């Protein structure tokens, strides 16, 4: 057990404190798992042997500890541990600390000190050869360590412990022409990386763009080979990014996650060697297609070894940092050309940023056509453009509309709407825009019909109502929820009677569920929260039904009369004090508003124009 604890402490979860104590067997009998956060109880489980022969295969049963006794259980176990550790005045302390993660270090740590250390620019064996190449000074060839440092100081190359800024202000021009023509390139590049890291020449992002010499390009790709035996190993860290979590996701899942690459791969000191760092930096700035191809190969399968993991993360970090400053079209094209979804995802975020700030124009939208599921990508780009009020949004919508050549099924419409949901996962953002901006053009070209949209809008609202009826909070704002509800009411007015009936039945089902909760004997006494949530849902339904009733024909309105009367009767049961102090003022304003005002809503003209028959 202690061996497992040590492995656990030195591994991925090494930042979690773990102590193992022994106490006398007579002091504690029950076995429990107790979970705390900031010292406060979160959850608890009681462990017991399963009964009869079941314990042959299932030796333990974990039973949740009820919340009403959880605090007492924590206090009870704390008392046992405290008495064992500190004594109780009658008996001496008898606990023994047999494992403490804060004082335990892995046995292999001593062997890793050298490989993890940050080398000085004179330490590595090939340092003198690289200085000799850089300065065209054969006196430095073959030296390293103190001998090299002393000679550099005598020659004035090192001043006050630092490399001379005039000599090392930029990389020698010959690097961009002939590469690094030294024997055993890998060890020479190790040394060059340390020199760059300790001089102004290391600011390679200021260099003019241009491809690397083919010899240097090939040598750097070999240098970045994860399994290279002579590589300086990366820094050992207990906590590592779970790259697999993102690697296994497809492009659509990554796009819809609302996670952005630069948050996952933020700027931080490199965990790789300086040679790896500058190889990645050079490849990204000079030969992005080669770097993307290399990175895609690493990410095409599970990443198990440390060096592959660190190189992949460092590669993404360099890419995200570079894209944060400049949006070069060839770098974005390289990312979008990858056959690895995670890499394309990084490219798409850079692509949408470039569209937003004008680095790329309308002509760049053709790049979307070569991607997997371009329709989903277009919808995601439309949503991002709307979020920042970008001028590219109408052009994206036009491209999306033109790409739809056949009527969409309900499932097609569902998939199309998923990427345009707001940050809270809803189709109505701070103010609704999807119907008028995105769907009306599709209504005009008969790719969808009003009945499909109305069913989707009802399903969206129903999801909110059902959540509230499950005793969760209901949030309502006039600009978002109220306006979205008005859209459903207006759409319903332009439906065929059979389609209107579908909407009415959907509203009735939710109303019946709310009414059952409200009319349940002692409903308010049993659960005041559930009782009020049901009243809120009924208020919302009442406001919607009133609006629909003033828009539909008289014969259709009669179908709503019974629902209106029942809903209004429940509204009247709500105590005035409750409505004032608990229920949202905006919801009450929505309900009490004059329903006739919806007749003059500008959306009527828009819908009428969109659904009129083509001649």
C-alpha positions as CSV (number, residue, x, y, z in Angstrom):
1,X,0.0,0.0,0.0
2,X,2.8,2.4,0.9
3,X,4.5,1.7,-2.5
4,X,1.2,2.6,-4.2
5,X,0.9,5.8,-2.2
6,X,4.4,6.8,-3.2
7,X,3.8,6.1,-6.9
8,X,0.5,8.1,-6.6
9,X,2.3,11.0,-4.8
10,X,5.1,11.2,-7.4
11,X,2.7,10.9,-10.3
12,X,0.0,13.0,-11.9
13,X,-1.8,13.6,-8.6
14,X,1.3,14.6,-6.7
15,X,-0.2,18.0,-5.8
16,X,-2.8,16.3,-3.6
17,X,-1.8,15.9,0.1
18,X,-2.0,12.4,1.4
19,X,-1.3,11.1,4.9
20,X,-1.7,7.5,6.1
21,X,-2.1,6.9,9.9
22,X,-2.4,3.7,11.9
23,X,-4.7,3.6,14.9
24,X,-5.5,0.7,17.3
25,X,-8.1,-1.7,15.8
26,X,-10.3,-1.2,18.8
27,X,-10.6,2.5,18.2
28,X,-12.3,2.4,14.8
29,X,-14.5,-0.3,13.3
30,X,-16.4,1.3,10.5
31,X,-14.8,2.0,7.2
32,X,-15.7,5.2,5.5
33,X,-14.7,7.4,2.6
34,X,-15.2,11.1,3.6
35,X,-14.8,13.9,1.1
36,X,-14.0,17.4,2.2
37,X,-13.5,20.8,0.4
38,X,-11.8,23.5,2.3
39,X,-12.2,21.4,5.4
40,X,-16.0,21.2,5.1
41,X,-18.0,18.0,4.5
42,X,-18.9,17.3,0.9
43,X,-19.9,13.7,0.8
44,X,-19.4,10.4,2.6
45,X,-19.7,6.7,2.0
46,X,-19.9,3.8,4.4
47,X,-18.1,0.7,3.4
48,X,-19.3,-2.7,4.5
49,X,-18.9,-6.3,3.4
50,X,-21.6,-7.6,1.1
51,X,-23.8,-10.3,2.4
52,X,-24.1,-14.0,1.6
53,X,-21.9,-15.3,-1.3
54,X,-21.9,-11.9,-3.1
55,X,-18.7,-11.0,-1.3
56,X,-16.8,-13.5,-3.4
57,X,-17.0,-11.1,-6.4
58,X,-18.1,-7.9,-4.7
59,X,-16.3,-7.7,-1.3
60,X,-17.5,-4.1,-0.5
61,X,-20.7,-2.2,-0.6
62,X,-20.5,1.6,-0.6
63,X,-23.6,3.2,0.9
64,X,-23.9,7.0,0.8
65,X,-24.1,8.7,4.2
66,X,-27.3,10.7,4.4
67,X,-26.8,14.5,4.4
68,X,-28.7,15.0,7.6
69,X,-26.1,13.0,9.6
70,X,-23.0,13.7,7.5
71,X,-21.8,16.5,9.8
72,X,-22.0,14.3,12.9
73,X,-20.2,11.5,11.1
74,X,-17.3,13.8,10.2
75,X,-17.1,15.1,13.8
76,X,-17.1,11.5,15.1
77,X,-14.2,10.4,12.9
78,X,-12.3,13.6,13.6
79,X,-12.6,12.9,17.3
80,X,-11.2,9.4,16.8
81,X,-8.2,10.7,14.8
82,X,-7.5,13.5,17.2
83,X,-7.5,11.2,20.2
84,X,-5.2,8.8,18.4
85,X,-2.8,11.6,17.4
86,X,-2.9,13.8,20.5
87,X,-4.3,11.6,23.2
88,X,-7.3,12.5,25.4
89,X,-5.7,13.1,28.7
90,X,-6.3,9.5,29.9
91,X,-4.4,7.5,27.3
92,X,-1.2,8.4,25.4
93,X,-1.3,9.1,21.7
94,X,-1.0,5.8,19.8
95,X,-1.3,6.9,16.1
96,X,1.7,6.3,13.9
97,X,2.3,8.3,10.7
98,X,3.4,5.8,8.1
99,X,3.2,8.0,5.0
100,X,3.2,11.7,4.3
101,X,3.3,12.9,0.7
102,X,4.7,16.3,1.7
103,X,8.0,14.7,2.9
104,X,8.2,11.8,0.5
105,X,10.3,12.0,-2.6
106,X,10.7,9.4,-5.3
107,X,13.9,7.3,-5.2
108,X,14.6,8.2,-8.8
109,X,14.7,11.9,-8.1
110,X,18.4,12.0,-7.4
111,X,19.2,10.6,-10.8
112,X,17.2,13.3,-12.5
113,X,18.9,16.4,-11.1
114,X,21.4,16.7,-13.9
115,X,18.9,16.0,-16.7
116,X,16.5,18.5,-15.3
117,X,19.0,21.3,-14.6
118,X,19.1,24.4,-16.8
119,X,22.5,24.4,-18.5
120,X,24.7,27.5,-18.8
121,X,25.7,28.5,-22.3
122,X,29.2,27.0,-21.7
123,X,28.2,23.8,-20.0
124,X,27.3,21.4,-22.8
125,X,30.1,19.5,-24.5
126,X,29.6,21.1,-28.0
127,X,29.4,24.7,-26.7
128,X,32.8,25.6,-27.9
129,X,32.2,24.2,-31.4
130,X,29.0,26.3,-31.7
131,X,30.8,29.5,-30.4
132,X,33.5,28.8,-32.9
133,X,31.0,28.5,-35.8
134,X,29.1,31.6,-34.6
135,X,32.2,33.9,-34.3
136,X,34.4,32.2,-36.9
137,X,37.0,31.7,-34.1
138,X,38.8,28.3,-34.2
139,X,40.3,29.0,-30.7
140,X,37.0,28.1,-29.2
141,X,36.5,24.8,-30.9
142,X,36.3,21.7,-28.7
143,X,36.1,23.7,-25.4
144,X,33.3,23.6,-22.8
145,X,32.8,24.4,-19.1
146,X,35.2,26.6,-17.2
147,X,37.9,26.4,-19.9
148,X,35.5,27.9,-22.4
149,X,34.1,30.4,-20.0
150,X,37.6,31.7,-19.1
151,X,38.6,32.0,-22.8
152,X,35.4,33.9,-23.6
153,X,36.0,36.3,-20.8
154,X,39.6,36.9,-21.9
155,X,38.4,37.6,-25.4
156,X,35.7,40.0,-24.2
157,X,32.9,37.8,-25.5
158,X,31.5,37.5,-21.9
159,X,31.1,40.8,-20.1
160,X,29.8,40.9,-16.5
161,X,28.7,37.3,-16.8
162,X,26.7,37.9,-20.0
163,X,27.3,37.4,-23.7
164,X,28.3,40.6,-25.5
165,X,25.1,42.1,-26.9
166,X,26.7,43.3,-30.1
167,X,28.1,39.9,-31.0
168,X,24.9,38.0,-29.9
169,X,22.2,40.5,-30.8
170,X,21.0,38.3,-33.7
171,X,21.5,34.9,-35.2
172,X,24.3,34.8,-37.8
173,X,22.9,35.2,-41.3
174,X,24.6,32.1,-42.4
175,X,22.2,30.0,-40.3
176,X,19.4,31.0,-42.7
177,X,21.5,30.1,-45.7
178,X,23.5,27.0,-44.8
179,X,21.9,25.8,-41.6
180,X,24.2,24.5,-38.8
181,X,26.9,22.5,-40.7
182,X,28.5,20.9,-37.7
183,X,29.1,17.2,-37.1
184,X,26.6,15.5,-34.8
185,X,23.9,18.1,-35.3
186,X,21.8,17.1,-32.3
187,X,24.5,17.8,-29.7
188,X,25.5,21.0,-31.5
189,X,21.8,22.2,-31.5
190,X,21.6,21.4,-27.8
191,X,24.4,23.9,-27.2
192,X,23.0,26.4,-29.7
193,X,19.7,26.3,-27.8
194,X,21.4,27.3,-24.5
195,X,23.3,30.2,-26.3
196,X,20.1,31.5,-27.8
197,X,18.3,31.3,-24.4
198,X,21.0,33.4,-22.9
199,X,21.3,36.1,-25.5
200,X,19.2,38.7,-27.4
201,X,19.5,36.5,-30.5
202,X,17.0,34.2,-28.9
203,X,14.2,36.6,-29.9
204,X,13.7,34.8,-33.2
205,X,10.2,36.1,-33.7
206,X,11.8,39.4,-35.0
207,X,13.5,37.6,-37.9
208,X,12.1,38.1,-41.4
209,X,9.9,35.3,-42.6
210,X,11.3,32.8,-45.1
211,X,11.7,29.0,-45.4
212,X,14.5,27.2,-43.7
213,X,17.3,25.6,-45.7
214,X,16.2,22.1,-46.5
215,X,19.2,20.6,-44.6
216,X,18.3,22.5,-41.5
217,X,14.7,21.6,-41.8
218,X,15.4,17.9,-42.1
219,X,17.9,18.1,-39.2
220,X,15.4,19.9,-36.9
221,X,12.7,17.3,-37.7
222,X,15.1,14.6,-36.7
223,X,16.0,16.6,-33.6
224,X,12.4,16.7,-32.6
225,X,11.9,13.0,-32.9
226,X,10.2,12.1,-29.6
227,X,12.0,8.7,-29.3
228,X,15.5,10.1,-30.0
229,X,17.8,8.4,-27.6
230,X,20.4,11.2,-27.1
231,X,17.7,13.9,-26.4
232,X,17.9,16.1,-23.3
233,X,14.9,15.0,-21.4
234,X,12.1,17.4,-20.4
235,X,11.6,18.8,-17.0
236,X,9.9,16.3,-14.6
237,X,6.6,17.7,-13.3
238,X,4.1,16.1,-11.0
239,X,1.2,17.9,-12.7
240,X,0.8,17.6,-16.5
241,X,-1.9,18.7,-18.8
242,X,-4.3,15.9,-19.7
243,X,-3.7,16.2,-23.4
244,X,-5.6,13.0,-24.1
245,X,-8.8,14.6,-22.9
246,X,-8.7,17.0,-25.9
247,X,-6.9,14.7,-28.3
248,X,-9.7,12.1,-28.4
249,X,-12.5,14.6,-29.1
250,X,-13.8,15.2,-32.6
251,X,-13.8,18.7,-34.2
252,X,-17.5,19.3,-33.5
253,X,-17.1,18.5,-29.8
254,X,-14.1,20.7,-29.5
255,X,-15.9,23.6,-31.2
256,X,-19.0,23.3,-29.1
257,X,-17.0,23.0,-25.9
258,X,-16.6,26.8,-25.5
259,X,-13.0,26.1,-24.6
260,X,-10.4,28.1,-26.4
261,X,-6.9,26.8,-27.2
262,X,-5.0,29.7,-25.8
263,X,-6.5,29.0,-22.4
264,X,-5.4,25.3,-22.5
265,X,-2.0,26.2,-23.9
266,X,-1.1,29.5,-22.2
267,X,2.3,31.1,-22.2
268,X,4.6,29.6,-19.6
269,X,8.3,28.8,-19.2
270,X,9.2,25.9,-21.4
271,X,9.3,22.4,-19.9
272,X,11.5,21.1,-22.8
273,X,15.2,21.7,-23.5
274,X,16.1,25.0,-25.0
275,X,17.1,23.1,-28.2
276,X,13.5,21.7,-28.4
277,X,12.1,25.1,-27.7
278,X,14.0,26.9,-30.5
279,X,13.5,24.0,-32.9
280,X,9.7,24.3,-32.4
281,X,9.9,28.1,-32.6
282,X,11.9,28.1,-35.9
283,X,9.7,25.4,-37.5
284,X,6.5,27.3,-36.7
285,X,7.8,30.7,-38.0
286,X,9.6,29.4,-41.1
287,X,8.1,26.0,-42.1
288,X,4.6,25.8,-40.5
289,X,3.4,23.0,-42.7
290,X,6.3,20.8,-41.6
291,X,5.7,21.5,-37.9
292,X,1.9,20.9,-38.3
293,X,2.6,17.6,-40.1
294,X,5.0,16.6,-37.3
295,X,2.5,17.6,-34.5
296,X,-0.4,15.9,-36.3
297,X,1.6,12.6,-36.3
298,X,2.2,12.8,-32.6
299,X,-1.5,13.6,-31.9
300,X,-2.8,10.9,-34.2
301,X,-2.5,8.2,-31.5
302,X,-2.4,8.1,-27.7
303,X,0.6,9.9,-26.2
304,X,2.2,7.8,-23.6
305,X,5.8,8.8,-23.1
306,X,6.9,12.0,-21.4
307,X,8.9,13.5,-24.1
308,X,6.1,13.1,-26.7
309,X,3.7,14.7,-24.3
310,X,5.9,17.7,-23.5
311,X,6.9,18.3,-27.1
312,X,3.2,18.2,-28.2
313,X,2.2,20.6,-25.4
314,X,5.2,22.9,-26.1
315,X,4.4,22.8,-29.8
316,X,0.8,23.9,-29.2
317,X,2.0,26.6,-26.8
318,X,4.4,28.1,-29.3
319,X,1.6,28.0,-32.0
320,X,-1.0,29.7,-29.7
321,X,1.5,32.3,-28.6
322,X,2.6,33.1,-32.1
323,X,-1.0,33.3,-33.3
324,X,-1.8,35.7,-30.5
325,X,0.6,38.2,-32.0
326,X,0.3,37.6,-35.8
327,X,-2.2,35.8,-38.0
328,X,-0.1,34.7,-41.0
329,X,-2.2,33.1,-43.7
330,X,0.2,30.3,-44.4
331,X,0.3,29.3,-40.7
332,X,-3.5,29.2,-40.5
333,X,-3.6,27.2,-43.8
334,X,-1.2,24.7,-42.4
335,X,-3.3,24.1,-39.3
336,X,-6.5,23.8,-41.3
337,X,-4.9,21.3,-43.6
338,X,-4.2,18.9,-40.8
339,X,-6.1,15.6,-40.6
340,X,-6.0,15.7,-36.8
341,X,-9.1,17.4,-35.3
342,X,-7.3,19.0,-32.4
343,X,-4.9,20.7,-34.7
344,X,-7.7,21.9,-37.0
345,X,-9.5,23.2,-33.9
346,X,-6.5,25.5,-33.0
347,X,-6.5,26.7,-36.6
348,X,-10.2,27.5,-36.7
349,X,-9.8,29.7,-33.6
350,X,-7.0,31.6,-35.3
351,X,-9.1,31.7,-38.5
352,X,-12.1,33.3,-36.8
353,X,-9.8,35.8,-35.1
354,X,-8.2,36.7,-38.4
355,X,-11.7,37.2,-39.9
356,X,-12.8,39.3,-37.0
357,X,-9.8,41.7,-37.1
358,X,-9.7,41.9,-40.8
359,X,-6.4,40.1,-41.4
360,X,-8.4,37.7,-43.7
361,X,-11.2,38.9,-45.9
362,X,-14.3,37.4,-47.5
363,X,-12.2,35.6,-50.1
364,X,-10.8,33.5,-47.3
365,X,-14.2,31.8,-46.6
366,X,-13.4,29.3,-49.4
367,X,-11.0,27.6,-46.9
368,X,-14.1,26.3,-45.0
369,X,-15.2,24.2,-48.0
370,X,-12.3,21.7,-47.5
371,X,-13.0,21.0,-43.8
372,X,-14.9,18.2,-42.4
373,X,-18.6,19.2,-41.8
374,X,-18.2,22.7,-43.2
375,X,-21.8,23.5,-42.2
376,X,-21.1,23.1,-38.5
377,X,-17.9,25.2,-38.9
378,X,-19.9,27.9,-40.6
379,X,-22.5,28.0,-37.9
380,X,-19.8,28.2,-35.2
381,X,-18.1,31.0,-37.0
382,X,-21.4,32.8,-37.3
383,X,-21.9,32.5,-33.6
384,X,-18.4,33.8,-32.8
385,X,-18.9,36.7,-35.3
386,X,-22.2,37.6,-33.6
387,X,-20.6,37.6,-30.2
388,X,-18.1,40.3,-31.2
389,X,-20.5,42.1,-33.7
390,X,-18.1,41.4,-36.6
391,X,-18.9,42.7,-40.1
392,X,-18.1,39.2,-41.5
393,X,-21.3,37.7,-40.0
394,X,-23.7,38.5,-42.9
395,X,-21.2,37.0,-45.4
396,X,-21.0,33.8,-43.3
397,X,-24.8,33.6,-43.2
398,X,-25.0,34.0,-46.9
399,X,-22.4,31.3,-47.5
400,X,-24.3,29.0,-45.1
401,X,-27.6,29.6,-46.8
402,X,-26.2,29.1,-50.3
403,X,-24.7,25.8,-49.1
404,X,-28.1,24.3,-48.3
405,X,-29.4,22.8,-51.5
406,X,-32.3,20.6,-50.1
407,X,-34.9,21.1,-47.4
408,X,-33.6,20.4,-43.9
409,X,-35.1,17.7,-41.7
410,X,-35.8,18.4,-38.1
411,X,-32.6,16.6,-37.2
412,X,-30.6,18.7,-39.7
413,X,-32.1,21.8,-38.2
414,X,-31.1,20.6,-34.7
415,X,-27.5,20.0,-35.8
416,X,-27.4,23.4,-37.5
417,X,-28.5,25.2,-34.4
418,X,-26.2,23.5,-31.9
419,X,-23.1,25.6,-32.7
420,X,-25.0,28.9,-32.5
421,X,-26.1,28.4,-28.9
422,X,-25.1,31.1,-26.4
423,X,-22.5,30.7,-23.6
424,X,-25.3,29.4,-21.3
425,X,-26.2,26.7,-23.9
426,X,-29.5,28.4,-25.0
427,X,-30.7,29.5,-28.4
428,X,-31.7,32.9,-27.1
429,X,-28.6,34.9,-26.1
430,X,-28.8,38.2,-24.2
431,X,-31.2,39.2,-27.0
432,X,-32.6,36.8,-29.6
433,X,-31.0,37.0,-33.1
434,X,-31.0,33.5,-34.6
435,X,-34.5,33.6,-36.0
436,X,-34.2,36.9,-37.9
437,X,-30.6,36.8,-38.8
438,X,-30.0,33.1,-39.5
439,X,-33.3,31.3,-40.1
440,X,-35.4,33.9,-42.0
441,X,-33.1,33.6,-45.1
442,X,-33.6,29.8,-44.9
443,X,-37.4,30.3,-44.6
444,X,-37.2,32.5,-47.7
445,X,-35.5,29.9,-49.8
446,X,-37.8,27.1,-48.4
447,X,-34.9,25.2,-46.8
448,X,-37.0,25.1,-43.6
449,X,-40.6,26.0,-42.7
450,X,-42.1,27.9,-39.8
451,X,-43.5,24.7,-38.2
452,X,-40.0,23.3,-37.8
453,X,-38.8,26.5,-36.2
454,X,-41.8,26.7,-33.9
455,X,-41.3,23.2,-32.7
456,X,-37.7,23.8,-32.0
457,X,-38.5,27.1,-30.1
458,X,-41.1,25.3,-28.0
459,X,-38.7,22.5,-27.2
460,X,-36.1,25.1,-26.1
461,X,-38.6,26.7,-23.7
462,X,-39.9,23.4,-22.6
463,X,-36.4,22.4,-21.5
464,X,-36.3,25.5,-19.3
465,X,-39.7,24.8,-17.8
466,X,-38.9,21.2,-17.1
467,X,-35.7,22.1,-15.3
468,X,-37.7,24.6,-13.1
469,X,-40.3,21.9,-12.3
470,X,-37.5,19.7,-11.2
471,X,-36.9,22.2,-8.4
472,X,-34.1,24.1,-10.0
473,X,-34.0,27.9,-10.3
474,X,-35.9,29.6,-13.2
475,X,-34.2,32.7,-14.6
476,X,-36.3,35.1,-16.8
477,X,-35.3,38.3,-18.5
478,X,-37.5,40.3,-20.8
479,X,-34.8,41.0,-23.3
480,X,-33.9,37.3,-23.7
481,X,-36.6,34.9,-22.5
482,X,-39.4,37.3,-23.0
483,X,-38.4,38.2,-26.6
484,X,-37.8,34.6,-27.4
485,X,-41.2,33.7,-26.1
486,X,-42.7,36.4,-28.3
487,X,-41.0,34.8,-31.3
488,X,-42.7,31.5,-30.6
489,X,-46.1,33.3,-30.2
490,X,-45.7,35.1,-33.6
491,X,-44.5,31.9,-35.4
492,X,-47.5,30.0,-34.1
493,X,-49.8,32.6,-35.8
494,X,-48.5,31.5,-39.2
495,X,-48.8,27.8,-38.8
496,X,-51.4,25.4,-40.3
497,X,-54.1,24.3,-37.8
498,X,-52.5,20.9,-37.4
499,X,-49.1,22.5,-36.6
500,X,-50.7,24.9,-34.2
501,X,-52.2,22.0,-32.4
502,X,-48.8,20.5,-31.8
503,X,-47.7,23.7,-30.1
504,X,-50.9,23.8,-28.0
505,X,-50.5,20.2,-26.9
506,X,-46.9,20.9,-25.9
507,X,-47.9,23.9,-23.8
508,X,-50.7,21.9,-22.2
509,X,-48.4,19.1,-21.1
510,X,-46.1,21.5,-19.3
511,X,-49.1,23.3,-17.7
512,X,-50.5,20.0,-16.4
513,X,-47.2,19.1,-14.8
514,X,-47.1,22.5,-13.1
515,X,-50.7,22.3,-12.0
516,X,-50.2,18.9,-10.4
517,X,-47.5,20.3,-8.3
518,X,-49.5,23.3,-7.2
519,X,-52.7,21.4,-6.5
520,X,-51.0,18.6,-4.6
521,X,-52.3,18.6,-1.0
522,X,-50.0,20.7,1.3
523,X,-47.8,21.4,-1.7
524,X,-46.4,24.6,-0.3
525,X,-45.8,23.0,3.1
526,X,-44.1,20.0,1.6
527,X,-41.7,22.0,-0.6
528,X,-42.2,25.7,-0.8
529,X,-39.4,25.9,-3.4
530,X,-41.1,23.4,-5.8
531,X,-44.4,25.1,-5.2
532,X,-43.0,28.5,-6.2
533,X,-41.1,27.1,-9.2
534,X,-44.4,25.6,-10.5
535,X,-46.1,29.0,-10.1
536,X,-43.3,30.6,-12.1
537,X,-43.7,28.2,-14.9
538,X,-47.5,28.7,-14.9
539,X,-47.0,32.5,-15.1
540,X,-44.7,32.1,-18.1
541,X,-47.1,29.8,-19.8
542,X,-50.0,32.2,-19.1
543,X,-48.1,35.1,-20.7
544,X,-47.3,33.0,-23.8
545,X,-50.8,31.6,-24.2
546,X,-52.3,35.1,-23.9
547,X,-50.1,36.3,-26.7
548,X,-50.9,33.4,-29.0
549,X,-54.6,33.9,-28.3
550,X,-54.7,37.5,-29.6
551,X,-52.8,36.4,-32.8
552,X,-54.8,33.3,-34.0
553,X,-58.2,33.1,-35.6
554,X,-61.3,33.0,-33.4
555,X,-62.0,29.3,-34.1
556,X,-58.5,28.4,-33.0
557,X,-58.6,30.7,-30.0
558,X,-61.5,28.7,-28.6
559,X,-59.0,25.8,-28.2
560,X,-57.0,27.9,-25.8
561,X,-59.9,29.2,-23.7
562,X,-59.9,26.3,-21.3
563,X,-56.1,26.5,-20.8
564,X,-56.3,30.2,-20.3
565,X,-59.0,29.9,-17.6
566,X,-57.2,27.1,-15.8
567,X,-53.9,29.0,-15.9
568,X,-55.4,32.3,-14.8
569,X,-57.1,30.5,-11.8
570,X,-53.7,29.3,-10.6
571,X,-52.3,32.9,-11.1
572,X,-55.0,34.1,-8.8
573,X,-54.1,31.5,-6.1
574,X,-50.6,33.1,-5.8
575,X,-50.4,35.2,-2.7
576,X,-49.5,38.8,-3.5
577,X,-46.7,38.8,-1.0
578,X,-45.1,35.8,-2.7
579,X,-45.3,37.4,-6.2
580,X,-43.7,40.6,-4.9
581,X,-40.9,39.1,-2.9
582,X,-39.9,35.9,-4.6
583,X,-40.9,35.8,-8.3
584,X,-38.9,37.8,-10.8
585,X,-40.2,41.3,-11.5
586,X,-39.4,40.9,-15.2
587,X,-41.5,37.7,-15.3
588,X,-44.4,39.5,-13.6
589,X,-44.0,42.4,-16.1
590,X,-44.2,39.9,-19.0
591,X,-47.4,38.3,-17.6
592,X,-49.1,41.6,-16.8
593,X,-48.2,43.3,-20.1
594,X,-50.9,44.0,-22.7
595,X,-50.9,41.0,-25.1
596,X,-52.3,43.1,-27.9
597,X,-49.0,44.9,-28.2
598,X,-47.6,41.8,-30.0
599,X,-49.8,42.5,-33.0
600,X,-47.5,45.4,-34.0
601,X,-44.3,43.5,-33.6
602,X,-41.9,44.0,-36.5
603,X,-41.3,40.3,-36.8
604,X,-44.7,39.9,-38.4
605,X,-43.7,41.6,-41.6
606,X,-40.4,39.7,-41.7
607,X,-42.2,36.3,-41.3
608,X,-44.8,37.2,-43.9
609,X,-42.2,38.2,-46.4
610,X,-40.2,35.1,-45.8
611,X,-43.0,32.5,-46.1
612,X,-45.0,34.0,-48.9
613,X,-45.1,31.7,-52.0
614,X,-42.6,32.2,-54.8
615,X,-44.0,33.1,-58.1
